[in-house]
Amino acid sequence: MGSAQTQSKSGSADVQITGTARQMANLEQAVKGLPEVNDAKVAQISSAIANGTYTVDSHHIANQLIQMEQSLKDLPQGADGENADAD
């Protein structure tokens, strides 16, 4: 189990948050302030599609997917000893 829970003398439980949980909470706070949609980017892409000038860089997308996959492999393992993406 990733976090420890102990019983204090008063009978209440003391909970310790793991570093990963703390990092997730910090990231959640950082993301809350961001807009859900980048309106300028949507307008730019919509215009390019309408004008027939929108292009997809398949090599860039493939490289980004590979980089994301490698990053996911570096994440700490779950309590069951397996990564979340393991089948």
C-alpha positions as CSV (number, residue, x, y, z in Angstrom):
1,M,0.0,0.0,0.0
2,G,1.4,3.4,-1.0
3,S,0.3,5.4,2.1
4,A,0.6,4.6,5.7
5,Q,-2.2,4.9,8.2
6,T,-1.6,4.6,11.9
7,Q,-3.8,4.7,15.0
8,S,-3.0,7.6,17.4
9,K,-3.3,7.4,21.1
10,S,-6.6,9.3,21.0
11,G,-8.1,6.6,18.9
12,S,-8.3,8.7,15.7
13,A,-6.5,7.7,12.5
14,D,-3.5,9.6,11.3
15,V,-3.2,9.6,7.5
16,Q,0.0,10.3,5.6
17,I,-0.2,11.3,2.0
18,T,2.3,9.8,-0.4
19,G,4.5,12.0,-2.5
20,T,2.6,10.9,-5.6
21,A,-0.7,11.9,-4.1
22,R,0.7,15.2,-3.1
23,Q,2.1,15.8,-6.6
24,M,-1.3,14.9,-8.1
25,A,-3.0,17.4,-5.8
26,N,-0.5,20.1,-6.8
27,L,-1.1,19.4,-10.5
28,E,-4.9,19.5,-10.1
29,Q,-4.6,22.9,-8.5
30,A,-2.4,24.1,-11.3
31,V,-4.8,22.9,-14.0
32,K,-7.9,24.3,-12.3
33,G,-6.8,27.8,-13.3
34,L,-6.4,27.0,-17.0
35,P,-9.2,27.5,-19.5
36,E,-10.9,24.3,-20.6
37,V,-10.7,25.3,-24.3
38,N,-8.0,27.4,-26.0
39,D,-10.4,29.5,-28.1
40,A,-7.6,31.1,-30.1
41,K,-6.2,27.7,-31.1
42,V,-9.7,26.4,-32.0
43,A,-10.3,29.4,-34.2
44,Q,-6.9,29.0,-35.9
45,I,-7.5,25.3,-36.6
46,S,-11.1,25.9,-37.7
47,S,-9.9,28.6,-40.1
48,A,-7.2,26.3,-41.6
49,I,-9.7,23.5,-42.1
50,A,-12.2,25.8,-43.8
51,N,-9.4,27.2,-46.0
52,G,-8.1,23.7,-46.8
53,T,-4.7,24.5,-45.4
54,Y,-4.8,22.3,-42.3
55,T,-2.1,19.7,-42.4
56,V,-1.3,16.8,-40.0
57,D,2.3,16.0,-39.2
58,S,2.0,12.3,-38.7
59,H,5.7,11.9,-37.6
60,H,5.3,14.6,-34.9
61,I,2.1,12.8,-33.6
62,A,3.8,9.4,-33.6
63,N,6.8,10.9,-31.8
64,Q,4.6,12.5,-29.2
65,L,2.7,9.2,-28.6
66,I,6.0,7.3,-28.2
67,Q,7.2,10.0,-25.7
68,M,4.0,9.8,-23.7
69,E,4.2,6.0,-23.6
70,Q,7.8,6.2,-22.4
71,S,6.7,8.7,-19.7
72,L,3.9,6.4,-18.5
73,K,6.3,3.5,-18.1
74,D,8.4,5.7,-15.8
75,L,5.5,6.3,-13.4
76,P,5.6,4.6,-10.0
77,Q,3.8,1.2,-9.9
78,G,0.4,0.9,-8.2
79,A,-0.3,-0.9,-4.9
80,D,-0.8,-4.2,-6.8
81,G,2.7,-4.0,-8.2
82,E,1.6,-3.3,-11.8
83,N,1.4,-0.2,-13.9
84,A,-2.0,1.1,-14.6
85,D,-1.6,0.4,-18.4
86,A,-0.5,-3.2,-17.9
87,D,-2.9,-5.9,-19.1
